[in-house]
Each structure stands twice: as C-alpha cells, then as structure tokens.
C-alpha cells in the first residue's frame, strides 16, 4: 500500500529542546521532520505535533514550530503526559478532525517509548501507520533499532522521508513536484 496525501496525517512526536540534544543524530532527525512538514504543508496534509510534559522537557524545536501551519483554534501542538499520543484527549480530537484520513505518518522521539506506544495504539485503532526511519531517534542505537523492529512486527510500515514525499506526490511534472524535489537536490 502506498501513502496517499489525501488520506494522511503527519504526526511529529516530542522533538523537544531539553530532550533532542541527548538523542542520536538530533540535527539530522530535526531536518527530516522539517522536510516532512514542508511536504505536508505544500500538499495540504494536516500535521500534529506533540510535547511530552513541556514544563520539564521544554517545547518543540523552533525550526519545526516555524513550519507548523496553525489550525482554526490557533495551534496544532498538543501537550501530553501519557507516553502514547492517544492518551491525550486533545490529540484524539485533532486526529478525528481529519475526516477520511486513515493513514498516519509518524516521526519524532523517542523511537522505543512515545513513538512506539503511539504507533501501537494507532494500529490497534485500525489506522495504517508509516514510521519514517530517518525522522525518528532515541538516546541509544539499540533502543531505536528494536523500537523500529517492534513497530514493523506489529504492522507499521517503515519508510524514509523521500518515500513519503514521492508517494504523496505520485507523479513528476507538477508544480508541487518541482518545488519539493528541490529539497533533495
């Protein structure tokens, strides 16, 4: 199954100021999240960003927030204390606002904790889930690897950011293709 922009919601989990510096390749992970947001914005894919206990862990990386398009209530950032995003009622509300969007593309951190629990809960609720391998991170490599393996074993599709872009685009030769393909040159 291919990812479809008209059926997708992008979720970026907990890429926060006090946590991402401790993770593997934080700059690359944040750049990948920004890449996904640029694609989502251009192709009208709604995006939701979460923050785990922002009072203690700080807010989302500024470069991500700068790209986040705001929804009608002024924010697509959801505060949470549960590890799974689905434990936050506001997250569920925002996800359900995207009627007909049964695919969820997930990025963020930490792969083996909040990303994993969110993905497992989404699968349990019948969503098609795509985890962007080059846009997730953990503090330790083995946690990242085993988190990705567990999500794959549970039915999530493990993809790359370029796969997301090209599947959302579907064809070359469009203005969207020209604009977004410049991001990988």
N, C-alpha and C positions, 0 to 999 in steps of 0.2 A: 504494500500500500504506500502511496505517495503522500507527502504532506501537501495540503491544499490551503492556500492563503485564505480562501473564503470559509474554511472550516476550522482555522487555527486561532488559538490564543497563545501569546508568548507569556511565560512566567519566569521572572528572574528572582531567585530566592536568596535573600540575606547577604548581599555583597556590601558589607558594612565596614566603616572606617577603622574600627578597632579590631576587626577580625581578619579582613582580607590580607593585611601585611604578613600574617603568620602562615598563610596558605601557600601551596606550591604555585609558582609562576603567576603571581597575582596580576601583574601588568598584562600578560597575555590573556588571562581569564577576563579581565575587565574590558580589554579591547574586543574580545569575542562577544561579550554581552552588548557592547556598544554597536558592533557590526549588526547583530541580530535586531537591535532596536531601530537602527537606520532602515533595515529591510522592512521591518514591521510597519514603521511609520509610512514609508513610501507605498506599501501595498495594502494599507488600511487593515492591518492585523492588530487587534487590541492587545495591549500589554499591561500586565500587573506586576508590580514589584513588591516584595515583602521585606520587612525588617523584624528580626528576632530581638526582642527586648532592647529597643533603641536607647533607652535610658542608660543601659550599661554598655552596649556594644556600638553605640553611635549610629549615624544614619548612613544611608546608601552612598556609595562612591559618587562624587559630584558629577563626573563625566557621564554616568548612567542617568542620574536625575536630570541633567541638562537636556538629554534626548527624549525623556519620557513625556509623551503627549498626555495632557490632562483630560480627564473625563468631565462630564457635566457637573459633578459635585466638587471639582477642582483638584482631585488627587487620585492617582492610581497606585498610591503607596499604602500598603496595609501593615499595620503593627500587629505583632503576634507574640505569644509566649509559648504556644504549642510548637513542637518541632515540625509537625506536618502543617503546611499552609491551610489544609482543610479544617484544622482545629479552630481557625479564626472565622467567625460568622461573616465578617465583612468580606473576607476572601471568597467565600462561597457565594455571597450575594453578587460580587463583581464578576465571578466566573459565570454565574447563571444569567447575568445581564447580556452576555454574548450569545444570544439565542442561535441555535443551529451550529454552534462551533463545538464539535465533539473531539477535536484534536487539540492537544496541549503540548507545546514545545517548551521544554524546561532547561534552564541554565542556572548557575549560581553556586552556592556553597552551604554547608559542606556536603560533599557528594554522598558520604556514608551516613549522614544524620538527617538534616532538614530536606535536602533534595530527595534522598531515598524514601523517607517517610511520606513526603508529598506525592511522589510518583506511585508508590504502592497504594496509597489512598485513592488517587485518581484512577488507577487501573481497576481497583475494586468497585468504583462507581461507574465503570463502563466507558471511560474515556480512552481514546487512542493516544498514547504518550510517546513522545520522542525526546530523548535526553541528548543534549548537544555535548559530546565528549570533550571538545576543545573549549567549552564555555562552562565547565564545572571544575571545582577544585576542593581539596581537603588539605589539612596540615601535613599529612603523611601520604606517601605514594600508595602504600598498600591499602589504606582506607579508601582512596579514590578508585583504585583498581577493583577491589572487592565490592564496593558500592555499585559501580557500573555493571559488574557481573551479576550481582543480585537483581538489579533492575531489569537487565536483559532476561534473566531466568524467569522473572515474573511477567514478562510480556512487553516490556518497554522496548522501543526501537532505539538503538544507539546510533547517532548520526553526527555529522560535522556541520559547522556553521555554513560552509559552502553548499553542502547538500540541502540545507534548509533554504538558502537563497535560491538555488536553481530549481528546486521543486516548487517553491512558492511562485517563481517567475513562469515556469512551464515552457516558455518559448523565447527565442532570441529576436532581435529586431524591433523591440518595442522601446519607447522612451524609458520605461522602468528598467529594462534590461541594460540599456546604455548607461543609465545613472548608477545602478547597483553593481554592475560588473566592473566599474571603475574602482570599486572598493577593494578588489582583489588583484589589481594590476600593480 
